[in-house]
Amino acid sequence: MSNKIIIAGGGTGGHIFPAIAIANALKAQSNNVELLFVGARGKMEMEKVPMHGFHIKGIDIAGFQRGSFFKNISLPYKLLKSFFQVRSIINKFKPDAVIGVGGYSSYPVLRLAQQKNIPSFIHESNSFAGKSNILLGKRAVKIFVASEGMEKFFPAEKIILTGNPVRKTISASAMTRSEAIPYFKLNPNKKIILVVGGSLGAQSINEVIAKHVIELDSLGLQLIWQTGNTNASFYASRAHLSNGTWVGSFIEEMDKAYACADVVVSRAGAMSVAELCVCKKPVIFVPYPYAAENHQYENAKYLVHKNAALLVKNEDAKSQLFKEITMLAKDETLQATLSENIGKLAVYNADERIAEEILQYLAQKENKVNT
């Protein structure tokens, strides 16, 4: 008999790609697993999850919009509607377990699963846990975390320190710089700056790059620039003023982008941090300032204290970021130091450990039923 498992969450690549990594690990470790994703309609999981060969059901859910009363008027209705949709999904699929990876859609799925006494598991990727996960953690079976000291958020006996799952296309990549560069049509003899503002883009970073893209070109620096969808056409028009720039709203082949990069500019979401550790890249973090509990700043600060990254606050990006980029691009000694230190923090098998713990729990539960 197969184990039916729902994986709930999404909204950004930081939730979606770890979820896919866990799903692939579950499939690799067991032939008797049937998986179903649940995500928010209109969000990127509805496209990305099927691209990786998994089924997904969409629900009508949205998150709280900070600083906008009118955008939150429909939130109670959407939340209530999502519970009815989730109830229907759970009743039809009849899962043996539910895994929450964060994002709007994870809360109603895990909440209803817990009401029905279906085993629930949480993956908390950040060093500062979100409020929904803290509430759900009280009744979760196990809570997989990436950072030490999470006992202040969750029951200590439920916590398992696994690290953050990194997609195998990145963690197991053997891609070399010389192999990857033709994909972006760049010059192998010049330094390459990779700019990624997360899967949804980053306005403060993009504005700095747009302003200085021609200067980067004149300094002999090339650019791989993931802009996100917002104002993508404007940023593309700026990029085309430079001879050494690849620009796109999203990079599908991130293993190639990391392989090319000599220096990275990035937000500090937990998954971006995990990927950069695995790829051992010298990075300048510009944390998103409106992340819950300012967790991106905490993520970045942890690496800075390990001498494993540089940090520019979002409000200082306009005045400092370009200077930091050019300084780091010229300083190969600092690049080597940051690369070595960030590599020490890499975790390669988080997805496998999470899958193993879940399958082991379900096997023990089944044995108890049969004895």
C-alpha positions as CSV (number, residue, x, y, z in Angstrom):
1,M,0.0,0.0,0.0
2,S,1.4,3.4,-1.0
3,N,2.0,6.3,1.4
4,K,0.0,9.3,0.2
5,I,1.7,12.6,1.1
6,I,0.6,16.2,0.5
7,I,3.3,18.9,0.2
8,A,1.9,22.3,0.9
9,G,3.4,25.8,0.4
10,G,5.0,28.0,-2.2
11,G,4.8,31.6,-3.3
12,T,8.5,32.0,-4.0
13,G,11.3,29.9,-5.3
14,G,12.6,29.8,-1.7
15,H,9.6,27.6,-0.8
16,I,9.0,25.8,-4.1
17,F,12.4,24.4,-4.9
18,P,13.1,22.9,-1.5
19,A,9.6,21.3,-1.7
20,I,10.5,19.8,-5.0
21,A,13.8,18.6,-3.6
22,I,12.0,16.8,-0.7
23,A,9.5,15.3,-3.2
24,N,12.3,13.9,-5.3
25,A,14.1,12.5,-2.3
26,L,10.8,10.8,-1.1
27,K,10.5,9.2,-4.6
28,A,14.1,8.1,-4.6
29,Q,13.8,6.4,-1.2
30,S,10.5,4.7,-1.8
31,N,8.6,3.2,-4.7
32,N,5.4,3.4,-2.6
33,V,4.9,7.1,-2.4
34,E,2.1,9.1,-4.0
35,L,2.6,12.9,-3.9
36,L,0.3,15.8,-4.3
37,F,1.3,19.5,-4.0
38,V,-1.1,22.2,-2.8
39,G,-0.3,25.8,-3.7
40,A,-1.8,29.2,-4.1
41,R,-3.6,30.0,-7.3
42,G,-1.8,32.6,-9.4
43,K,1.6,31.9,-7.7
44,M,4.7,30.5,-9.3
45,E,4.2,27.0,-7.8
46,M,1.3,26.4,-10.2
47,E,3.8,26.6,-13.1
48,K,7.0,25.3,-11.6
49,V,5.7,22.2,-9.8
50,P,4.2,20.6,-13.0
51,M,7.4,21.4,-14.8
52,H,9.2,19.0,-12.4
53,G,6.6,16.2,-13.0
54,F,4.4,16.6,-10.0
55,H,0.6,17.2,-9.6
56,I,-0.6,20.3,-7.9
57,K,-4.0,21.6,-6.7
58,G,-4.5,25.3,-6.3
59,I,-6.4,27.1,-3.6
60,D,-7.6,30.7,-3.3
61,I,-5.4,32.0,-0.5
62,A,-3.4,35.2,-0.1
63,G,-1.1,36.6,2.6
64,F,-1.4,39.6,4.8
65,Q,-0.3,42.8,2.9
66,R,1.7,45.0,5.3
67,G,0.8,48.7,5.1
68,S,-2.2,48.2,2.9
69,F,-5.6,48.1,4.6
70,F,-7.7,47.8,1.3
71,K,-5.7,44.9,-0.1
72,N,-6.5,43.0,3.1
73,I,-10.3,43.5,3.0
74,S,-10.9,40.2,1.1
75,L,-8.4,38.2,3.2
76,P,-10.9,36.7,5.7
77,Y,-13.1,35.5,2.8
78,K,-10.2,34.0,0.9
79,L,-9.0,32.2,4.1
80,L,-12.4,30.8,4.8
81,K,-12.8,29.7,1.1
82,S,-9.3,28.1,1.2
83,F,-10.3,25.9,4.2
84,F,-13.3,24.5,2.3
85,Q,-11.1,23.9,-0.8
86,V,-8.5,22.2,1.4
87,R,-11.1,20.1,3.1
88,S,-12.3,18.8,-0.3
89,I,-8.7,18.0,-1.4
90,I,-7.9,16.1,1.8
91,N,-11.1,14.2,1.7
92,K,-10.5,13.1,-1.9
93,F,-6.8,12.4,-1.6
94,K,-6.8,10.9,1.9
95,P,-3.2,11.7,2.8
96,D,-1.2,9.6,5.3
97,A,0.9,12.7,6.0
98,V,1.2,16.4,5.2
99,I,4.4,18.4,4.9
100,G,4.4,22.2,5.2
101,V,7.3,24.1,3.5
102,G,6.1,27.7,4.2
103,G,4.1,30.1,2.1
104,Y,0.4,31.1,2.2
105,S,-1.0,27.7,1.3
106,S,0.8,25.7,4.0
107,Y,-1.3,27.0,6.9
108,P,-4.8,25.9,6.0
109,V,-3.5,22.5,4.8
110,L,-1.6,21.7,7.9
111,R,-4.3,23.2,10.2
112,L,-7.0,20.9,8.7
113,A,-4.7,17.9,8.7
114,Q,-4.0,18.4,12.4
115,Q,-7.7,18.6,13.1
116,K,-8.1,15.3,11.4
117,N,-5.2,13.8,13.2
118,I,-3.2,13.3,10.0
119,P,0.6,13.4,10.8
120,S,2.0,16.8,9.9
121,F,5.7,17.8,9.3
122,I,7.1,21.3,9.1
123,H,10.2,22.5,7.4
124,E,11.3,25.9,8.8
125,S,14.0,27.3,6.5
126,N,14.8,30.5,8.4
127,S,16.6,31.3,11.6
128,F,13.6,33.2,12.8
129,A,10.4,31.1,12.6
130,G,7.2,32.5,11.1
131,K,4.1,32.9,13.2
132,S,2.1,30.3,11.3
133,N,4.8,27.7,11.7
134,I,5.1,28.5,15.4
135,L,1.3,27.8,15.8
136,L,1.4,24.7,13.7
137,G,4.5,23.4,15.4
138,K,2.6,22.6,18.6
139,R,0.8,19.7,17.0
140,A,3.3,18.8,14.3
141,V,5.0,15.4,14.5
142,K,8.5,16.6,13.6
143,I,9.9,20.0,12.7
144,F,12.9,20.2,10.4
145,V,15.1,23.3,10.9
146,A,18.1,24.9,9.3
147,S,19.5,26.7,12.3
148,E,20.5,26.0,15.8
149,G,18.6,27.5,18.7
150,M,15.1,27.0,17.3
151,E,13.9,25.8,20.7
152,K,12.7,29.3,21.4
153,F,10.1,28.7,18.7
154,F,9.3,25.0,18.8
155,P,9.1,22.1,21.3
156,A,12.7,20.9,21.6
157,E,11.7,17.2,21.4
158,K,10.2,17.7,17.9
159,I,13.1,19.6,16.3
160,I,15.5,17.9,13.9
161,L,18.4,20.0,12.6
162,T,18.7,19.1,8.9
163,G,19.7,22.2,7.1
164,N,17.8,23.5,4.0
165,P,17.2,21.3,1.0
166,V,19.0,22.4,-2.2
167,R,17.8,21.1,-5.5
168,K,20.0,18.4,-6.9
169,T,20.6,20.3,-10.2
170,I,22.6,22.6,-8.0
171,S,24.0,20.6,-5.1
172,A,25.1,17.7,-7.4
173,S,26.1,19.9,-10.3
174,A,29.5,19.2,-12.0
175,M,29.0,22.1,-14.4
176,T,32.3,24.0,-15.0
177,R,32.6,27.7,-15.8
178,S,33.9,27.1,-19.3
179,E,31.0,24.7,-20.0
180,A,28.4,27.2,-18.7
181,I,29.5,30.5,-20.2
182,P,28.3,29.7,-23.8
183,Y,24.7,29.5,-22.4
184,F,24.9,33.2,-21.5
185,K,27.1,34.1,-24.5
186,L,29.7,35.8,-22.4
187,N,33.5,36.2,-22.6
188,P,35.3,33.6,-20.5
189,N,38.3,36.0,-20.0
190,K,36.2,38.6,-18.1
191,K,34.8,38.6,-14.6
192,I,31.1,37.8,-14.3
193,I,28.7,39.4,-11.7
194,L,25.5,37.3,-11.0
195,V,22.6,39.4,-9.8
196,V,19.6,37.5,-8.4
197,G,16.9,39.3,-6.4
198,G,15.1,36.1,-5.6
199,S,12.6,34.5,-7.9
200,L,10.3,37.6,-7.7
201,G,13.1,40.1,-8.3
202,A,14.4,42.9,-6.0
203,Q,13.7,46.6,-6.8
204,S,16.5,48.1,-4.8
205,I,19.1,45.9,-6.4
206,N,17.6,46.2,-9.9
207,E,17.6,50.0,-9.7
208,V,21.3,50.1,-8.8
209,I,22.2,47.7,-11.6
210,A,20.1,49.6,-14.1
211,K,21.8,52.9,-13.2
212,H,25.4,51.5,-13.4
213,V,25.1,48.7,-16.1
214,I,27.1,50.8,-18.6
215,E,29.8,51.5,-16.0
216,L,30.1,47.7,-15.3
217,D,30.8,47.2,-19.0
218,S,33.4,50.0,-19.0
219,L,35.1,48.3,-16.0
220,G,35.4,45.1,-17.9
221,L,32.8,43.4,-15.8
222,Q,30.1,41.2,-17.3
223,L,26.6,40.6,-15.9
224,I,24.1,37.8,-15.6
225,W,21.0,39.6,-14.3
226,Q,17.8,38.0,-13.1
227,T,15.3,40.9,-12.8
228,G,12.0,39.3,-11.8
229,N,8.9,40.2,-13.7
230,T,8.3,43.7,-12.4
231,N,9.6,46.3,-14.8
232,A,11.4,43.5,-16.7
233,S,11.1,45.2,-20.0
234,F,12.7,48.4,-18.7
235,Y,15.6,46.5,-17.1
236,A,16.1,44.6,-20.4
237,S,16.3,47.9,-22.3
238,R,19.0,49.1,-19.9
239,A,20.9,45.9,-20.2
240,H,21.0,46.1,-23.9
241,L,23.1,49.2,-23.6
242,S,25.9,46.9,-22.4
243,N,27.8,44.4,-24.5
244,G,28.6,42.1,-21.7
245,T,25.2,41.5,-20.1
246,W,22.7,38.6,-20.1
247,V,19.3,39.7,-18.8
248,G,16.1,37.7,-18.1
249,S,13.1,37.8,-15.7
250,F,14.0,34.3,-14.5
251,I,16.9,31.9,-14.8
252,E,15.9,28.3,-15.3
253,E,19.4,27.0,-15.5
254,M,20.7,28.2,-12.1
255,D,23.5,25.6,-12.0
256,K,25.0,27.3,-15.1
257,A,24.6,30.8,-13.6
258,Y,26.3,29.8,-10.4
259,A,29.1,28.1,-12.3
260,C,29.7,31.3,-14.3
261,A,29.7,33.7,-11.4
262,D,32.8,35.2,-9.9
263,V,30.8,37.4,-7.6
264,V,27.1,37.2,-6.6
265,V,24.6,39.9,-5.5
266,S,21.6,38.4,-3.8
267,R,18.7,38.8,-1.4
268,A,19.2,36.7,1.8
269,G,16.3,34.3,1.7
270,A,17.1,31.0,3.4
271,M,17.3,29.0,0.1
272,S,19.4,31.5,-1.7
273,V,21.8,31.3,1.3
274,A,21.8,27.5,1.2
275,E,22.5,27.4,-2.6
276,L,25.3,29.9,-2.3
277,C,26.9,27.9,0.5
278,V,26.8,24.7,-1.6
279,C,28.2,26.6,-4.7
280,K,30.9,28.4,-2.5
281,K,30.3,31.8,-4.1
282,P,31.6,35.1,-2.8
283,V,28.4,37.1,-2.2
284,I,27.0,40.5,-1.3
285,F,23.7,40.2,0.5
286,V,21.0,42.9,0.3
287,P,18.4,41.5,2.6
288,Y,14.7,42.2,1.8
289,P,13.7,44.6,4.7
290,Y,10.0,43.6,4.8
291,A,10.5,39.9,5.4
292,A,8.7,38.6,8.4
293,E,10.6,39.3,11.6
294,N,13.4,40.7,9.4
295,H,14.6,37.1,9.0
296,Q,16.6,37.9,5.8
297,Y,18.8,40.3,7.7
298,E,19.4,37.7,10.4
299,N,20.3,35.1,7.8
300,A,22.8,37.4,6.2
301,K,24.2,38.7,9.5
302,Y,25.0,35.1,10.5
303,L,27.2,34.6,7.5
304,V,28.9,38.0,7.9
305,H,29.9,37.0,11.4
306,K,31.5,33.9,10.0
307,N,33.4,36.1,7.5
308,A,31.5,34.2,4.8
309,A,29.7,37.1,3.1
310,L,29.3,40.9,2.7
311,L,26.2,42.8,3.7
312,V,24.6,46.0,2.3
313,K,21.3,47.0,3.9
314,N,18.5,47.7,1.6
315,E,18.3,51.3,2.5
316,D,22.0,51.7,1.7
317,A,21.9,50.0,-1.6
318,K,21.7,53.2,-3.7
319,S,24.8,54.7,-2.1
320,Q,26.9,51.6,-1.3
321,L,26.0,48.6,-3.5
322,F,27.8,49.5,-6.7
323,K,31.0,50.4,-4.7
324,E,30.9,47.0,-2.9
325,I,30.4,45.1,-6.2
326,T,33.4,46.8,-7.9
327,M,35.5,46.4,-4.8
328,L,34.8,42.7,-4.4
329,A,35.2,42.0,-8.2
330,K,38.7,43.5,-8.0
331,D,39.8,41.8,-4.8
332,E,40.5,38.1,-5.6
333,T,42.0,37.5,-2.1
334,L,38.7,38.5,-0.5
335,Q,36.8,36.4,-3.0
336,A,38.8,33.4,-2.1
337,T,38.3,34.0,1.7
338,L,34.6,34.4,1.4
339,S,34.3,31.4,-0.9
340,E,36.2,29.2,1.5
341,N,34.2,30.3,4.5
342,I,30.8,30.1,3.0
343,G,31.6,26.6,1.7
344,K,32.2,25.4,5.2
345,L,28.5,26.1,6.0
346,A,27.1,24.0,3.1
347,V,24.7,21.1,3.7
348,Y,24.2,18.7,0.8
349,N,21.8,16.1,2.0
350,A,19.0,17.9,3.8
351,D,16.3,16.7,1.4
352,E,17.4,13.1,1.9
353,R,17.4,13.4,5.7
354,I,13.9,14.9,5.7
355,A,12.5,12.2,3.4
356,E,14.2,9.5,5.5
357,E,12.6,10.8,8.8
358,I,9.1,11.1,7.3
359,L,9.2,7.6,5.7
360,Q,10.6,6.1,8.9
361,Y,7.8,7.6,10.9
362,L,5.1,6.3,8.5
363,A,6.7,2.9,8.5
364,Q,6.7,2.7,12.3
365,K,3.1,3.9,12.4
366,E,2.1,1.2,9.9
367,N,3.9,-1.5,12.0
368,K,2.0,-0.4,15.1
369,V,-1.3,-0.8,13.2
370,N,-0.4,-4.2,11.9
371,T,0.8,-5.6,15.3
